[in-house]
Amino acid sequence: MKAHRPGFSPPWLAACLLAGGSALLNCAQAATWSDAYVHVGYGTKFAEPGYSQDIAKRITGFTYAGGDAWGTNFFNLDVLMSDATDVEACAAGANSPSCAAAGAQELYAVYRRTWSYDQITGKKISFGPINDVKMAMGVDYSAKNTTFGPRVRKLRFGPMVGLDVPGFAEVGLELYKESNHNGFSPYPTGGDVTFNTTYVLAADWGIDVASHVKWSGFFDHIGAKGYGTAPETLLDTELMYDVGSMYGAPNKLWAGLEYQYWRNKFGNPYSTTPGAKASTPMLRVEYHF
C-alpha cells in the first residue's frame, strides 16, 4: 500500500505555504525537478489479518516526488475502499441486524526524505554499482474504520546507497519504530501498542526498461518488533506503459499492472494468522500533471 496511508507534505513545501506572498516564487525555485500525479488501482486478492477470505479493494491516490539541492522528497496518500468482506465498524456491533455490511475505508499516507552526498557536496561517487551515499528518513500514518481500528505510525531513519541504473534505485538499512492500535484489546475503548525498535532493509527504484515502459516499486523487510511478531516482508512493484505517448502527450497517462506481496502483514505470523499473507495483482492507471 503504497502499499499502501491526514497526510504529510514535503518540509520545503510547508515552509513555502506558511511564508506566503512573493516568498512562494523563491520557494518554487527550490525544487530542481518534480512529478505529481493521481492514480487509481483495483485488485481482488487483498488480505487482512484475521480474515480468511480474499478482499477486493479500490484505491485512489495522489503522489508527489521532487528533488532539491540537498536530495529528494516523496509523498503519497492513498484512499482504500474495501468490499463488504472487510467490513467497517458499526456502533450497534458488527453482528447486529441493523449494521449494514459496508466495506471499510482506509487512509494511508507516506512521506520520505533523502539527503544526498552527491547533491550537497557536488562530488560524484563511483564505486562499482554505487553512485551516491544518502541519509533517509520516513514517516507512515494511517487510519481505518474497522472494529480493530488500526492506526499505523512508523518512523524510520538510516543510510542508503544509490545505484547506477537507467533511472534510479537505492538500497539501505534503517532503524525502524512502529506503533499501532488494537480495537479488540480491550474493546470498545481500544488499546495502543508501541513495538520494540528494529531494523528495515529497504529498497526503491524507478527504471526505464524499454521505450515508454517503466518498472518501479519498493521493498521492505522489517525485523521482528516484539510482542510475538514475526519478520515482515512487503514488495510492491509496477510495470507501466506510457499510453499518452501514442497520442502526442508523453508522460501524461500511464497504465499497467501492479503487484503486491505481503508476508506476515503488520508482523502477524501467517502460519498462525489467517489473512497475514497476500499475493495481490492489480490494474493501475496514473495521470501526471
C-alpha positions as CSV (number, residue, x, y, z in Angstrom):
1,M,0.0,0.0,0.0
2,K,1.8,2.3,-1.2
3,A,1.0,-0.1,-0.2
4,H,0.0,1.2,0.6
5,R,-1.6,5.8,4.1
6,P,-4.2,13.0,7.5
7,G,-1.1,13.3,5.4
8,F,2.4,14.9,5.3
9,S,3.9,17.3,2.9
10,P,7.5,18.0,1.9
11,P,9.0,20.3,4.5
12,W,10.1,22.9,2.0
13,L,6.6,23.0,0.6
14,A,5.1,23.5,4.1
15,A,7.5,26.3,4.8
16,C,6.7,28.0,1.5
17,L,2.9,27.9,2.1
18,L,3.4,29.5,5.5
19,A,5.7,32.1,4.1
20,G,3.1,33.3,1.5
21,G,3.4,36.3,-0.9
22,S,6.5,36.7,-3.0
23,A,8.3,34.1,-1.0
24,L,6.4,31.5,-2.9
25,L,8.3,32.3,-6.0
26,N,11.6,31.8,-4.4
27,C,10.4,28.6,-2.8
28,A,9.3,27.3,-6.1
29,Q,12.8,27.6,-7.4
30,A,14.0,25.3,-4.5
31,A,12.7,22.3,-6.4
32,T,15.1,21.2,-9.2
33,W,12.6,18.7,-10.5
34,S,9.1,17.4,-9.6
35,D,6.4,15.0,-10.6
36,A,2.8,15.0,-9.3
37,Y,0.1,12.6,-10.3
38,V,-3.1,10.9,-9.3
39,H,-3.6,7.2,-9.6
40,V,-6.3,4.6,-9.3
41,G,-6.0,0.8,-8.8
42,Y,-8.1,-2.3,-8.3
43,G,-7.4,-5.8,-7.1
44,T,-9.4,-8.7,-5.7
45,K,-6.8,-10.7,-3.8
46,F,-6.1,-8.4,-0.9
47,A,-5.9,-9.8,2.6
48,E,-6.2,-8.5,6.2
49,P,-5.0,-10.4,9.3
50,G,-8.0,-12.2,10.9
51,Y,-9.9,-12.6,7.6
52,S,-9.6,-15.9,5.7
53,Q,-11.3,-14.6,2.6
54,D,-9.9,-12.5,-0.3
55,I,-10.8,-8.9,-0.2
56,A,-11.4,-6.6,-3.2
57,K,-10.2,-3.0,-2.9
58,R,-10.4,0.1,-5.0
59,I,-7.5,2.5,-4.4
60,T,-7.4,6.2,-5.3
61,G,-4.3,8.2,-4.5
62,F,-2.1,11.3,-5.0
63,T,1.7,11.1,-5.3
64,Y,4.4,13.9,-5.3
65,A,8.1,13.3,-5.9
66,G,10.6,16.1,-6.3
67,G,14.3,17.0,-5.9
68,D,16.1,19.9,-4.5
69,A,19.7,20.9,-3.9
70,W,20.0,18.5,-0.9
71,G,18.1,15.5,-2.0
72,T,14.6,14.3,-2.7
73,N,11.1,14.4,-1.2
74,F,8.4,11.8,-1.7
75,F,4.8,11.9,-0.6
76,N,1.9,9.5,-1.2
77,L,-1.7,9.5,0.1
78,D,-3.9,6.5,-0.7
79,V,-7.7,6.1,0.0
80,L,-8.5,2.4,0.0
81,M,-12.1,1.2,-0.3
82,S,-12.8,-2.4,0.7
83,D,-15.7,-4.6,-0.3
84,A,-18.0,-5.9,2.3
85,T,-15.7,-8.8,3.1
86,D,-13.6,-6.3,5.1
87,V,-16.5,-4.7,6.9
88,E,-16.5,-1.3,8.5
89,A,-17.1,-0.9,12.3
90,C,-20.7,-0.5,13.4
91,A,-21.8,1.3,16.6
92,A,-24.5,-1.3,17.1
93,G,-22.0,-4.1,16.9
94,A,-20.7,-6.0,13.9
95,N,-23.2,-8.8,14.3
96,S,-26.3,-6.6,14.8
97,P,-29.0,-6.9,12.2
98,S,-29.1,-3.1,12.0
99,C,-25.5,-3.0,10.9
100,A,-25.1,-2.6,7.2
101,A,-22.4,-4.8,5.6
102,A,-20.5,-1.9,4.1
103,G,-16.8,-2.2,3.2
104,A,-14.2,-0.4,5.3
105,Q,-12.4,2.8,4.2
106,E,-8.7,3.5,5.0
107,L,-6.3,6.4,4.6
108,Y,-2.6,5.7,4.3
109,A,0.0,8.5,4.0
110,V,3.7,8.1,3.4
111,Y,6.5,10.7,3.5
112,R,10.1,10.0,2.6
113,R,13.1,12.4,2.6
114,T,16.7,11.7,1.5
115,W,19.8,13.8,1.8
116,S,22.3,13.1,-1.0
117,Y,26.1,13.4,-0.5
118,D,26.4,13.9,-4.3
119,Q,24.0,16.8,-4.4
120,I,25.1,18.5,-1.1
121,T,28.8,18.4,-1.9
122,G,28.8,18.4,-5.6
123,K,31.3,15.4,-5.5
124,K,30.5,12.4,-7.6
125,I,30.8,8.9,-6.1
126,S,31.8,6.0,-8.3
127,F,32.4,2.7,-6.6
128,G,31.3,-0.3,-8.6
129,P,27.5,0.0,-8.9
130,I,27.3,2.7,-6.2
131,N,26.9,6.3,-7.4
132,D,25.7,8.1,-4.2
133,V,25.5,7.8,-0.4
134,K,22.4,9.1,1.3
135,M,20.6,9.5,4.6
136,A,17.0,8.7,4.6
137,M,14.0,9.3,6.9
138,G,10.4,8.4,6.6
139,V,7.0,8.6,8.3
140,D,3.9,6.5,7.8
141,Y,0.4,7.4,9.1
142,S,-2.8,5.5,8.6
143,A,-6.4,5.3,9.8
144,K,-9.1,2.7,9.1
145,N,-12.7,2.4,10.3
146,T,-12.9,-1.3,11.2
147,T,-13.6,-2.6,14.6
148,F,-10.0,-3.4,15.0
149,G,-9.3,0.2,14.1
150,P,-5.6,0.0,13.0
151,R,-3.7,3.3,13.2
152,V,-0.2,2.6,11.9
153,R,2.5,5.1,12.9
154,K,6.0,4.4,11.6
155,L,9.3,6.3,11.9
156,R,12.5,5.2,10.1
157,F,15.9,6.7,9.6
158,G,19.2,5.4,8.3
159,P,21.8,5.2,5.4
160,M,21.1,4.3,1.8
161,V,23.3,4.0,-1.3
162,G,22.3,5.0,-4.8
163,L,22.8,2.5,-7.6
164,D,23.9,3.3,-11.2
165,V,20.8,2.3,-13.3
166,P,18.9,3.9,-16.2
167,G,16.6,5.8,-13.8
168,F,17.1,5.5,-10.1
169,A,17.5,2.8,-7.5
170,E,18.6,2.9,-3.8
171,V,19.0,0.3,-1.1
172,G,19.6,0.9,2.6
173,L,19.4,-0.3,6.2
174,E,17.3,1.9,8.6
175,L,16.2,2.0,12.2
176,Y,12.5,1.4,12.5
177,K,9.9,2.2,15.1
178,E,6.2,1.4,14.9
179,S,3.0,1.8,16.9
180,N,-0.5,0.6,16.1
181,H,-3.9,0.3,17.6
182,N,-5.9,-2.8,18.6
183,G,-9.6,-2.2,19.0
184,F,-10.2,-5.7,20.5
185,S,-7.7,-5.4,23.4
186,P,-9.7,-4.2,25.2
187,Y,-12.8,-3.4,23.1
188,P,-14.5,-0.9,22.8
189,T,-12.0,1.5,24.4
190,G,-9.2,0.2,22.3
191,G,-5.5,-0.3,23.1
192,D,-2.4,1.2,21.6
193,V,0.8,-0.8,21.2
194,T,4.3,0.7,20.8
195,F,6.6,-2.0,19.4
196,N,10.3,-2.5,20.0
197,T,12.7,-0.7,17.8
198,T,14.0,-2.9,15.0
199,Y,15.6,-2.7,11.5
200,V,14.2,-2.4,8.0
201,L,16.1,-3.5,4.9
202,A,14.7,-1.1,2.2
203,A,14.9,-0.6,-1.5
204,D,13.1,1.5,-4.0
205,W,13.5,2.0,-7.7
206,G,12.2,3.6,-10.9
207,I,13.9,2.1,-14.0
208,D,13.3,2.7,-17.7
209,V,13.2,-0.9,-19.1
210,A,12.2,-0.1,-22.7
211,S,10.9,2.8,-24.8
212,H,7.8,4.2,-22.9
213,V,8.0,1.4,-20.3
214,K,9.0,1.9,-16.7
215,W,9.4,-0.5,-13.8
216,S,9.1,0.9,-10.3
217,G,8.4,-0.2,-6.8
218,F,9.7,-0.6,-3.3
219,F,10.7,-3.4,-0.9
220,D,10.8,-3.5,2.9
221,H,11.9,-6.4,5.1
222,I,11.2,-5.4,8.7
223,G,12.6,-7.3,11.6
224,A,10.5,-8.8,14.5
225,K,9.2,-6.0,16.7
226,G,8.5,-8.0,19.9
227,Y,5.0,-8.8,21.3
228,G,5.0,-12.1,19.3
229,T,5.6,-10.5,15.9
230,A,7.4,-12.1,13.1
231,P,9.7,-10.5,10.5
232,E,7.6,-8.8,7.8
233,T,8.2,-8.6,4.1
234,L,6.4,-6.2,1.7
235,L,7.1,-5.9,-2.0
236,D,5.1,-3.5,-4.2
237,T,6.0,-3.2,-7.9
238,E,4.5,-1.8,-11.1
239,L,5.2,-2.2,-14.8
240,M,3.7,0.7,-16.6
241,Y,3.3,1.8,-20.2
242,D,3.2,5.5,-21.4
243,V,-0.2,5.5,-23.1
244,G,0.0,9.2,-23.6
245,S,3.0,8.9,-25.9
246,M,0.7,7.2,-28.5
247,Y,-1.3,10.5,-28.7
248,G,1.4,13.1,-28.7
249,A,1.3,13.6,-24.9
250,P,4.2,11.7,-23.4
251,N,4.4,11.2,-19.6
252,K,0.8,12.2,-19.0
253,L,-1.2,9.0,-19.0
254,W,0.3,5.7,-17.8
255,A,-1.4,2.3,-17.5
256,G,-0.2,-1.1,-16.5
257,L,0.0,-3.8,-13.8
258,E,0.9,-3.6,-10.2
259,Y,1.7,-6.5,-7.9
260,Q,2.0,-6.6,-4.1
261,Y,3.3,-9.4,-1.9
262,W,2.9,-9.1,1.8
263,R,4.2,-11.8,4.2
264,N,3.5,-11.6,7.9
265,K,1.4,-8.4,7.4
266,F,2.0,-5.9,10.3
267,G,4.1,-8.6,12.0
268,N,1.3,-11.2,12.3
269,P,2.8,-14.7,11.7
270,Y,1.0,-16.0,8.6
271,S,1.5,-19.6,9.8
272,T,-1.0,-19.0,12.7
273,T,-3.0,-15.9,11.5
274,P,-5.3,-16.1,8.5
275,G,-5.0,-13.3,6.1
276,A,-1.5,-12.4,7.2
277,K,0.0,-13.3,3.7
278,A,-1.2,-11.9,0.4
279,S,-0.2,-12.1,-3.3
280,T,-2.2,-9.3,-5.0
281,P,-2.2,-8.4,-8.7
282,M,-3.8,-5.1,-9.6
283,L,-4.7,-2.9,-12.5
284,R,-3.2,0.6,-12.2
285,V,-3.7,3.9,-14.1
286,E,-1.8,7.2,-13.5
287,Y,-2.4,10.7,-14.7
288,H,0.6,13.0,-14.4
289,F,0.2,16.8,-14.2
